[in-house]
């Protein structure tokens, strides 16, 4: 049905209390009945430049665009002046400057193929339909992702897409799938598809919620696929990939922190030799509140060194309790304090060999940290996008904020930081596509540590500049600066999770020195 057209003169006739029309972005709205319920007060609608006017500039100075969708029921037609054809003077880019990765919008890329484009579109479409509509609210209220949503993710191949580089056709089939999102086959899948997955989940702008959705799975399930016995893998893959069950990684002890080798959670082999009796606690476990399985670091012999650590899958039962840990970002992440109280774990749930779990943990850290970089830098990129849009639309002293040289400098600094990290990330990702698992462990462990250190340092610059650009709105949990405010509460976590900045920087140098011939250091 064609909408009715109104002239601005017609809109101007409705500007008195009880009779309020406005136009925004060429659409005419009748807010007569809504005015008294306006969150900012009815009087604001009858102020200068609102009721009876084209209030586009006023609206966008105060509200995000999604608000228009929320109140679309009040739309009654279009503004005739806005329907006239406009002659374009130049070809505009549909992408906010530096708001998407270079491989997404540049004309040429050495890394991305057509399958990557299809894959990104499919992932983004799912997230925009099933997650984005309530993401900001769920993140703010700490609403943990539901089992129903996790099931939808499994059925759509969203979970399989996270770890497809180590899946087999048989495992994919166990989840009722034959291909990945975008009709991408396992044969076509590479680490750049994985990079896209990490980026798209953080594009929602809610670090806590996205961690609750995929954080625990992305670091908890790959060790099962890599080190589990064929029987264990076949037992768990179907339920987890299909979204019926959830899994997380439980490594950190409250007593050890980044010092994984000092874990105190103990597992004693039973007299019958069929299971381990595990007792101990884990802390800061992402996704732990929703998990059915815990990929857990356990000390299984009396040795206090790394040779005493094993990695095993523990299934939730009445001897496993989880309590929420309030964090600086959002309870939607399901961050948990986990207690194992004489929990029986079948010996076949061991990942790798007994006493050699530390090697499995360290190997898993490479991909975990790489994923954190992918996700964290995408959050920083979102801040660049938000700040560009704000600087273009916000007017101060009668001029766009973008007209201020200091603002352009801050935007340039942010974009340069994000693009530098992303170029480093893409090069590391390319190396991963050409290396075996063992080669990645040998050659990329230190490099990835350095990359993560660089990414979190860049995020610090981005957070500071974004806060200054948005001003007071960057401190407000709703409205125009809500995503910047969320970033202020989450960016620092990036520099701690997966290994603190200082430890990773030190590890990067130690790894480099380890394989450097000291004879070459003579000057």
C-alpha positions as CSV (number, residue, x, y, z in Angstrom):
1,X,0.0,0.0,0.0
2,X,1.4,3.4,-1.0
3,X,1.9,5.8,1.8
4,X,0.3,9.2,1.8
5,X,2.5,12.2,1.1
6,X,2.4,15.3,3.2
7,X,4.0,18.7,2.6
8,X,5.9,20.5,5.3
9,X,3.1,23.1,5.4
10,X,0.6,20.3,6.3
11,X,2.9,19.0,9.0
12,X,3.2,22.5,10.4
13,X,-0.5,22.6,11.1
14,X,-0.1,20.0,13.8
15,X,2.0,21.7,16.4
16,X,-0.2,22.2,19.5
17,X,-0.7,20.1,22.6
18,X,-2.7,17.1,21.7
19,X,-2.0,17.5,18.0
20,X,1.7,16.7,17.3
21,X,3.2,15.7,14.0
22,X,6.8,15.6,13.2
23,X,9.0,14.5,10.2
24,X,12.2,12.5,10.6
25,X,14.3,11.3,7.6
26,X,11.4,11.9,5.2
27,X,8.8,10.0,7.2
28,X,5.9,11.8,8.9
29,X,4.9,10.7,12.4
30,X,1.7,11.4,14.4
31,X,2.8,11.6,18.0
32,X,-0.4,13.1,19.4
33,X,-1.2,10.2,21.6
34,X,2.4,9.4,22.4
35,X,3.5,12.8,23.4
36,X,2.4,12.6,27.1
37,X,4.3,9.3,27.4
38,X,7.5,10.7,25.9
39,X,10.4,9.6,28.2
40,X,12.0,13.1,28.1
41,X,8.7,14.9,28.9
42,X,5.9,16.2,26.7
43,X,7.2,19.7,26.7
44,X,10.3,18.7,24.7
45,X,8.2,17.7,21.7
46,X,6.6,21.2,21.6
47,X,9.9,23.0,21.8
48,X,11.5,24.9,18.9
49,X,12.1,22.8,15.8
50,X,10.1,19.7,16.9
51,X,6.3,19.6,16.7
52,X,5.1,20.7,13.2
53,X,8.6,20.6,11.8
54,X,11.1,18.4,10.0
55,X,12.9,17.3,13.2
56,X,15.5,15.1,11.6
57,X,18.5,17.0,13.0
58,X,17.0,17.3,16.5
59,X,16.0,13.7,16.6
60,X,19.4,12.3,15.6
61,X,21.2,14.6,18.1
62,X,19.3,12.8,20.9
63,X,18.4,9.3,19.7
64,X,19.9,6.3,17.9
65,X,18.3,5.3,14.6
66,X,16.9,2.1,16.0
67,X,14.4,4.2,18.0
68,X,12.6,4.9,14.7
69,X,11.9,1.2,14.3
70,X,10.6,1.0,17.8
71,X,8.0,3.7,17.1
72,X,7.3,2.9,13.5
73,X,3.6,2.3,14.3
74,X,3.2,6.1,14.6
75,X,4.3,6.7,10.9
76,X,1.5,8.0,8.8
77,X,3.2,8.9,5.5
78,X,6.1,10.5,3.8
79,X,7.3,14.1,3.5
80,X,6.8,15.2,-0.1
81,X,9.9,17.4,-0.1
82,X,12.0,14.4,0.8
83,X,10.6,12.2,-2.0
84,X,12.0,14.4,-4.8
85,X,14.9,12.9,-6.8
86,X,18.3,14.1,-5.7
87,X,21.1,14.3,-8.2
88,X,24.2,12.7,-6.8
89,X,27.4,14.7,-7.1
90,X,29.7,11.9,-6.2
91,X,29.7,8.1,-5.6
92,X,29.3,7.6,-1.9
93,X,30.6,4.6,0.0
94,X,27.9,2.6,1.9
95,X,30.5,1.8,4.6
96,X,31.3,4.2,7.5
97,X,35.0,5.0,7.2
98,X,37.0,2.3,8.8
99,X,33.8,0.8,10.2
100,X,34.4,-2.5,8.4
101,X,37.6,-4.5,7.9
102,X,39.6,-3.6,4.8
103,X,38.9,-7.0,3.4
104,X,35.2,-6.3,3.5
105,X,35.1,-3.1,1.5
106,X,38.4,-2.7,-0.4
107,X,38.4,-3.5,-4.1
108,X,41.2,-6.1,-3.8
109,X,42.3,-8.5,-1.0
110,X,44.8,-11.3,-1.1
111,X,43.0,-13.2,1.7
112,X,39.3,-13.2,1.0
113,X,37.3,-15.2,-1.6
114,X,33.7,-15.2,-2.6
115,X,32.9,-17.8,0.0
116,X,34.0,-15.5,2.7
117,X,31.5,-12.9,1.5
118,X,28.7,-15.4,1.5
119,X,29.7,-16.7,4.9
120,X,29.8,-13.2,6.4
121,X,26.4,-12.3,5.0
122,X,24.9,-15.4,6.4
123,X,26.4,-15.0,9.9
124,X,25.4,-11.3,10.0
125,X,21.9,-12.0,8.9
126,X,21.4,-14.6,11.7
127,X,22.8,-12.3,14.3
128,X,20.7,-9.3,13.1
129,X,17.5,-11.3,13.2
130,X,17.9,-13.4,16.3
131,X,20.3,-11.4,18.6
132,X,20.5,-7.7,17.7
133,X,16.9,-6.7,18.5
134,X,17.3,-7.3,22.2
135,X,21.1,-7.4,22.5
136,X,21.6,-4.0,24.2
137,X,18.8,-4.6,26.7
138,X,19.9,-8.2,27.5
139,X,23.5,-7.1,28.0
140,X,22.5,-4.2,30.2
141,X,20.1,-6.3,32.4
142,X,22.5,-9.2,32.5
143,X,20.1,-11.7,30.8
144,X,22.0,-14.8,30.0
145,X,21.5,-16.4,26.6
146,X,18.6,-18.8,26.6
147,X,18.8,-22.5,25.8
148,X,16.3,-21.8,23.0
149,X,18.6,-19.3,21.4
150,X,21.5,-21.7,21.7
151,X,19.5,-24.4,20.0
152,X,18.7,-22.0,17.1
153,X,22.4,-21.2,16.8
154,X,23.2,-24.9,16.6
155,X,20.5,-25.6,14.0
156,X,21.8,-22.7,11.8
157,X,25.3,-23.9,12.0
158,X,26.5,-20.9,14.0
159,X,28.3,-23.1,16.5
160,X,29.8,-25.4,14.0
161,X,31.1,-22.3,12.2
162,X,33.3,-21.4,15.2
163,X,35.4,-24.6,15.1
164,X,34.8,-25.8,11.5
165,X,38.6,-25.9,10.8
166,X,38.9,-29.0,13.0
167,X,35.6,-30.7,12.2
168,X,35.0,-33.7,10.0
169,X,32.0,-34.3,7.8
170,X,30.9,-37.0,10.2
171,X,31.0,-34.6,13.2
172,X,29.1,-31.9,11.2
173,X,26.5,-34.5,10.2
174,X,26.1,-35.5,13.9
175,X,24.6,-32.0,14.4
176,X,22.2,-32.4,11.5
177,X,24.3,-30.3,9.1
178,X,25.8,-30.8,5.7
179,X,27.3,-27.3,5.1
180,X,28.1,-24.2,7.1
181,X,26.3,-20.8,7.0
182,X,26.4,-19.3,3.5
183,X,26.4,-22.8,2.0
184,X,30.2,-23.0,2.7
185,X,31.6,-26.5,2.7
186,X,34.2,-27.8,5.2
187,X,36.6,-28.1,2.3
188,X,36.3,-24.3,1.6
189,X,36.6,-23.3,5.2
190,X,39.8,-21.7,6.5
191,X,40.9,-19.5,9.4
192,X,39.7,-16.4,7.6
193,X,36.2,-17.8,7.9
194,X,36.9,-18.2,11.6
195,X,38.1,-14.6,11.8
196,X,34.8,-13.5,10.3
197,X,32.8,-15.4,12.9
198,X,34.7,-13.7,15.8
199,X,34.2,-10.3,14.2
200,X,30.5,-10.7,13.6
201,X,29.7,-11.7,17.1
202,X,31.4,-8.7,18.5
203,X,29.7,-6.4,16.0
204,X,26.6,-6.4,18.3
205,X,28.6,-4.1,20.6
206,X,27.9,-6.1,23.8
207,X,31.1,-7.8,24.9
208,X,29.4,-9.6,27.8
209,X,26.5,-10.9,25.9
210,X,28.6,-12.1,23.0
211,X,30.8,-13.9,25.5
212,X,27.8,-15.6,26.9
213,X,26.6,-16.6,23.5
214,X,29.9,-18.1,22.1
215,X,32.7,-17.4,24.5
216,X,32.6,-20.6,26.5
217,X,32.0,-22.7,23.5
218,X,34.8,-21.2,21.4
219,X,37.5,-22.0,24.0
220,X,36.0,-25.0,25.7
221,X,35.0,-27.3,22.8
222,X,38.1,-27.2,20.5
223,X,40.3,-29.0,23.1
224,X,37.8,-31.8,23.1
225,X,38.0,-32.1,19.3
226,X,41.8,-32.0,19.3
227,X,42.7,-34.2,22.3
228,X,39.6,-36.3,23.1
229,X,39.3,-39.9,22.2
230,X,37.2,-40.8,19.2
231,X,34.6,-42.2,21.5
232,X,34.4,-39.0,23.7
233,X,34.3,-36.8,20.6
234,X,31.5,-38.7,19.0
235,X,29.6,-38.7,22.3
236,X,29.8,-35.0,22.8
237,X,29.9,-33.5,19.3
238,X,26.3,-34.0,18.3
239,X,24.7,-32.5,21.4
240,X,27.1,-29.6,21.7
241,X,27.2,-28.6,18.0
242,X,23.4,-28.9,17.7
243,X,23.0,-26.5,20.6
244,X,21.3,-29.1,22.9
245,X,24.2,-28.9,25.4
246,X,26.7,-26.2,26.3
247,X,30.4,-26.3,27.2
248,X,33.0,-23.9,28.7
249,X,36.7,-23.9,29.6
250,X,37.6,-24.1,33.3
251,X,41.3,-23.5,33.7
252,X,41.8,-20.6,36.1
253,X,42.0,-21.2,39.9
254,X,41.3,-18.3,42.3
255,X,44.8,-19.0,43.7
256,X,46.7,-19.1,40.4
257,X,45.3,-16.6,38.0
258,X,47.5,-16.5,34.9
259,X,49.9,-19.0,36.5
260,X,48.2,-22.0,35.1
261,X,50.9,-24.4,36.3
262,X,49.9,-23.6,39.9
263,X,46.4,-25.0,39.7
264,X,45.2,-26.6,42.9
265,X,42.0,-28.4,41.7
266,X,42.8,-32.1,42.4
267,X,41.7,-35.4,40.8
268,X,42.4,-38.7,42.5
269,X,42.0,-42.0,40.6
270,X,39.5,-44.3,42.2
271,X,40.4,-47.7,43.5
272,X,38.6,-49.4,40.7
273,X,40.5,-47.2,38.1
274,X,37.4,-46.2,36.2
275,X,37.1,-42.6,37.2
276,X,38.7,-39.6,38.9
277,X,37.3,-38.0,42.0
278,X,37.8,-34.3,41.5
279,X,37.6,-31.7,44.2
280,X,38.5,-28.0,43.8
281,X,37.3,-24.6,42.5
282,X,37.6,-22.6,39.4
283,X,37.0,-18.8,39.0
284,X,36.1,-16.3,36.3
285,X,34.8,-19.1,34.1
286,X,33.1,-17.5,31.0
287,X,29.8,-19.3,30.3
288,X,30.1,-21.4,33.4
289,X,26.6,-20.6,34.6
290,X,25.0,-22.1,31.5
291,X,27.5,-25.0,30.9
292,X,26.6,-28.7,30.9
293,X,30.3,-29.6,30.4
294,X,33.5,-28.1,31.8
295,X,36.9,-28.6,30.0
296,X,38.9,-28.5,33.2
297,X,42.5,-28.4,34.3
298,X,43.0,-30.8,37.2
299,X,46.1,-31.9,39.1
300,X,46.1,-35.7,39.0
301,X,49.4,-36.6,40.8
302,X,51.5,-35.3,43.7
303,X,53.8,-33.4,41.5
304,X,53.6,-29.6,41.9
305,X,55.1,-29.0,38.5
306,X,53.3,-28.9,35.1
307,X,53.8,-32.7,34.9
308,X,51.0,-33.1,37.4
309,X,48.3,-31.3,35.4
310,X,45.7,-33.1,33.3
311,X,42.9,-31.8,31.1
312,X,39.5,-33.5,31.3
313,X,35.8,-33.0,30.5
314,X,33.6,-32.8,33.6
315,X,29.9,-33.2,33.2
316,X,27.6,-31.1,35.4
317,X,25.8,-33.1,38.1
318,X,24.6,-32.4,41.7
319,X,28.3,-32.4,42.9
320,X,29.0,-29.4,40.6
321,X,27.8,-26.0,41.7
322,X,28.1,-22.7,39.9
323,X,27.7,-19.2,41.3
324,X,27.6,-16.0,39.3
325,X,30.5,-13.6,39.5
326,X,29.5,-9.9,38.9
327,X,32.1,-8.4,36.5
328,X,32.7,-5.0,35.0
329,X,31.0,-5.8,31.8
330,X,27.8,-7.9,32.0
331,X,26.4,-10.8,33.8
332,X,25.1,-12.0,30.4
333,X,28.5,-13.6,30.0
334,X,27.5,-16.2,32.6
335,X,30.9,-15.7,34.4
336,X,31.0,-18.3,37.2
337,X,32.7,-19.5,40.3
338,X,32.7,-23.3,39.9
339,X,33.0,-25.8,42.7
340,X,33.7,-29.5,42.2
341,X,32.9,-31.5,45.3
342,X,34.1,-35.1,44.9
343,X,32.8,-35.2,41.3
344,X,33.3,-38.5,39.5
345,X,34.8,-38.1,36.1
346,X,35.2,-41.2,33.9
347,X,38.8,-41.9,32.8
348,X,37.7,-41.8,29.2
349,X,36.9,-38.1,29.7
350,X,40.7,-37.4,29.8
351,X,41.9,-35.1,27.0
352,X,45.3,-36.2,25.9
353,X,47.5,-38.2,28.3
354,X,47.4,-38.0,32.0
355,X,49.9,-35.5,33.4
356,X,50.3,-33.9,30.0
357,X,47.4,-31.5,30.1
358,X,49.6,-28.4,30.4
359,X,50.7,-29.0,26.8
360,X,47.1,-29.2,25.7
361,X,46.2,-26.1,27.6
362,X,49.1,-24.1,26.1
363,X,48.3,-25.3,22.6
364,X,44.7,-24.2,23.1
365,X,45.8,-20.8,24.3
366,X,47.2,-19.9,20.9
367,X,43.8,-20.1,19.2
368,X,42.0,-18.7,22.2
369,X,44.2,-15.6,22.2
370,X,43.9,-15.3,18.4
371,X,40.1,-15.3,18.8
372,X,40.3,-12.7,21.5
373,X,42.3,-10.4,19.3
374,X,39.8,-10.9,16.4
375,X,36.9,-10.1,18.7
376,X,38.5,-7.3,20.7
377,X,39.7,-5.5,17.6
378,X,36.2,-5.7,16.1
379,X,34.9,-4.0,19.2
380,X,37.5,-1.3,18.8
381,X,36.4,-0.9,15.2
382,X,32.8,-0.5,16.3
383,X,34.0,2.5,18.4
384,X,35.6,4.0,15.3
385,X,32.3,3.6,13.5
386,X,30.3,5.1,16.3
387,X,32.6,8.0,16.7
388,X,32.6,8.8,12.9
389,X,28.8,8.8,12.8
390,X,28.6,10.9,15.9
391,X,31.2,13.4,14.7
392,X,29.3,13.8,11.4
393,X,25.8,14.3,13.0
394,X,26.6,16.1,16.2
395,X,26.7,19.9,16.0
396,X,28.5,22.1,18.5
397,X,28.6,25.9,18.3
398,X,26.6,25.7,15.1
399,X,29.1,23.5,13.3
400,X,29.5,19.7,12.9
401,X,31.8,18.1,15.4
402,X,33.8,16.7,12.5
403,X,34.8,20.3,11.6
404,X,37.1,20.4,14.6
405,X,40.7,19.4,13.8
406,X,41.2,17.8,17.2
407,X,38.3,15.5,16.6
408,X,39.6,14.5,13.2
409,X,43.0,13.8,14.8
410,X,41.4,11.5,17.4
411,X,39.5,9.7,14.7
412,X,42.7,9.2,12.7
413,X,44.6,7.9,15.7
414,X,41.8,5.4,16.4
415,X,41.5,4.2,12.8
416,X,45.3,3.9,12.6
417,X,45.5,1.8,15.7
418,X,42.7,-0.5,14.6
419,X,43.9,-1.0,11.1
420,X,47.5,-1.7,12.3
421,X,46.3,-4.4,14.6
422,X,44.0,-5.9,11.9
423,X,46.9,-6.0,9.3
424,X,49.0,-7.8,11.9
425,X,46.1,-10.1,12.6
426,X,45.5,-10.9,8.9
427,X,49.1,-11.8,8.4
428,X,49.1,-14.2,11.4
429,X,45.8,-15.7,10.2
430,X,47.4,-16.3,6.8
431,X,50.3,-18.1,8.5
432,X,47.8,-20.3,10.3
433,X,46.2,-21.3,7.0
434,X,49.6,-22.6,5.8
435,X,50.8,-24.3,9.0
436,X,50.0,-27.6,10.7
437,X,48.8,-27.5,14.3
438,X,52.3,-28.4,15.5
439,X,53.9,-25.7,13.4
440,X,51.5,-23.1,14.8
441,X,52.5,-24.1,18.3
442,X,56.2,-23.8,17.4
443,X,56.2,-20.6,15.3
444,X,53.1,-18.6,16.3
445,X,52.8,-18.8,20.1
446,X,55.0,-15.8,20.8
447,X,53.8,-13.9,17.8
448,X,50.1,-14.3,18.9
449,X,51.1,-13.2,22.4
450,X,52.7,-10.1,20.9
451,X,49.6,-9.5,18.8
452,X,47.3,-9.7,21.7
453,X,49.4,-7.3,23.7
454,X,49.3,-4.9,20.7
455,X,45.6,-5.2,20.4
456,X,44.8,-4.4,24.0
457,X,47.1,-1.5,24.0
458,X,45.3,-0.2,20.9
459,X,42.0,-0.7,22.6
460,X,43.2,1.6,25.4
461,X,43.8,4.4,23.0
462,X,40.5,3.8,21.2
463,X,38.6,3.8,24.5
464,X,40.1,7.0,25.7
465,X,39.5,8.9,22.4
466,X,35.9,7.5,22.0
467,X,35.1,8.8,25.5
468,X,36.4,12.2,24.8
469,X,34.6,12.4,21.4
470,X,31.2,11.5,23.0
471,X,31.7,13.5,26.1
472,X,29.1,13.0,28.8
473,X,27.1,10.6,26.6
474,X,30.0,8.1,26.8
475,X,29.2,7.8,30.5
476,X,25.5,7.0,30.0
477,X,24.3,3.5,29.7
478,X,21.5,4.3,27.3
479,X,21.0,6.5,24.2
480,X,23.6,7.7,21.8
481,X,26.7,6.7,23.7
482,X,25.5,3.4,25.1
483,X,28.0,1.3,23.1
484,X,30.9,3.6,24.0
485,X,29.9,3.3,27.6
486,X,29.8,-0.5,27.4
487,X,33.3,-0.4,25.8
488,X,34.6,1.6,28.7
489,X,33.5,-1.3,31.0
490,X,34.9,-4.1,28.9
491,X,38.0,-3.0,27.1
492,X,40.2,-3.5,30.1
493,X,39.1,-7.1,30.5
494,X,40.7,-7.8,27.2
495,X,44.1,-7.0,28.7
496,X,43.6,-9.6,31.4
497,X,41.7,-12.5,30.0
498,X,43.7,-15.2,28.2
499,X,46.8,-13.9,29.9
500,X,47.6,-10.4,31.1
501,X,49.3,-7.9,28.8
502,X,52.6,-8.0,30.8
503,X,52.8,-11.8,30.8
504,X,52.1,-12.1,27.1
505,X,54.6,-9.4,26.2
506,X,57.2,-11.2,28.3
507,X,56.3,-14.5,26.7
508,X,56.6,-13.1,23.2
509,X,60.2,-12.0,23.9
510,X,61.1,-15.2,25.7
511,X,59.8,-17.3,22.8
512,X,61.9,-15.2,20.4
513,X,65.0,-15.6,22.6
514,X,64.4,-19.3,22.9
515,X,65.0,-19.9,19.2
516,X,67.7,-17.2,18.7
517,X,71.4,-18.3,18.4
518,X,73.2,-16.2,21.0
519,X,76.3,-16.2,18.8
520,X,74.5,-13.9,16.4
521,X,74.1,-11.3,19.2
522,X,77.8,-10.4,19.1
523,X,78.2,-6.9,17.9
